[in-house]
Amino acid sequence: MKKVDWGWQGKAKTLQERGDYLLKNYPIPADITFEFADDDARVVDEGAVPVKKTIAAHKFILALGSEVFHAMFYGPAADAALARVPIPKYS
């Protein structure tokens, strides 16, 4: 029987090792972005959007660690098209 070469998946035995390898070698584009209003943002022109700080993430990874994110992204009331979450004020 011929031995199959499973490539990096065969070398990385755990999900953590596989995740680490993917993030280092094949970055997967984020599918959700949290947009935080910048404390120093000023509206110069009427209708202009204040400067924002953003954090890009992966819905699946967030859902693994939080039942709130799981419900938000995959629950019965989840919006499949959700790609941006505005956070107007934070501290």
C-alpha positions as CSV (number, residue, x, y, z in Angstrom):
1,M,0.0,0.0,0.0
2,K,1.4,3.4,-1.0
3,K,1.9,6.0,1.7
4,V,-0.1,9.1,1.1
5,D,1.6,12.5,1.6
6,W,-0.8,14.7,3.5
7,G,1.4,17.7,3.3
8,W,1.4,20.2,6.1
9,Q,-1.9,18.8,7.4
10,G,-0.2,15.5,8.1
11,K,2.7,17.2,9.9
12,A,0.5,19.4,12.0
13,K,-1.5,16.9,14.2
14,T,-3.6,19.2,16.3
15,L,-6.1,21.9,15.3
16,Q,-3.9,24.5,17.1
17,E,-0.8,23.5,15.1
18,R,-2.9,23.6,11.9
19,G,-4.4,27.0,12.8
20,D,-0.9,28.4,13.6
21,Y,0.4,27.1,10.3
22,L,-2.4,28.6,8.3
23,L,-2.2,32.0,10.0
24,K,1.6,32.2,9.4
25,N,1.6,30.9,5.9
26,Y,-1.8,31.4,4.3
27,P,-3.6,34.3,5.9
28,I,-7.3,33.8,5.6
29,P,-9.2,37.1,5.1
30,A,-11.3,38.2,8.1
31,D,-15.1,37.9,7.7
32,I,-16.1,40.5,10.4
33,T,-14.8,43.9,11.3
34,F,-15.5,45.8,14.5
35,E,-15.4,49.6,14.0
36,F,-14.7,51.7,17.0
37,A,-15.5,55.4,17.0
38,D,-12.2,57.3,17.6
39,D,-12.3,59.5,20.7
40,D,-10.4,62.2,18.7
41,A,-12.6,61.9,15.6
42,R,-14.1,65.1,14.4
43,V,-16.7,65.6,11.7
44,V,-15.2,68.2,9.3
45,D,-17.8,68.2,6.6
46,E,-21.5,67.6,7.2
47,G,-22.2,63.9,6.6
48,A,-18.6,62.9,6.9
49,V,-17.9,59.7,8.8
50,P,-15.6,60.1,11.8
51,V,-12.3,58.3,11.7
52,K,-12.5,54.8,13.2
53,K,-10.3,52.2,14.7
54,T,-11.0,48.7,13.3
55,I,-10.4,45.2,14.5
56,A,-10.8,42.4,11.9
57,A,-11.7,38.9,13.1
58,H,-13.1,35.5,12.1
59,K,-16.7,34.8,13.1
60,F,-16.0,31.1,13.6
61,I,-13.1,31.7,16.0
62,L,-15.1,34.3,18.0
63,A,-18.1,31.9,18.2
64,L,-15.9,29.1,19.5
65,G,-15.1,31.2,22.6
66,S,-18.4,33.1,23.2
67,E,-22.0,32.1,23.2
68,V,-22.9,35.7,22.5
69,F,-20.8,35.7,19.3
70,H,-22.2,32.3,18.4
71,A,-25.8,33.6,18.7
72,M,-24.9,36.8,16.9
73,F,-23.3,35.1,13.9
74,Y,-25.0,31.6,13.8
75,G,-28.1,31.8,15.9
76,P,-31.7,31.9,14.5
77,A,-31.7,35.7,14.3
78,A,-28.2,35.9,12.8
79,D,-27.7,38.1,9.7
80,A,-25.6,36.1,7.3
81,A,-24.5,39.3,5.5
82,L,-23.2,40.9,8.6
83,A,-19.6,42.1,7.9
84,R,-19.3,45.2,10.0
85,V,-20.2,45.9,13.6
86,P,-20.1,49.6,14.6
87,I,-19.2,50.3,18.2
88,P,-20.1,54.0,18.8
89,K,-18.7,54.5,22.3
90,Y,-16.3,52.3,24.3
91,S,-14.0,52.6,27.3
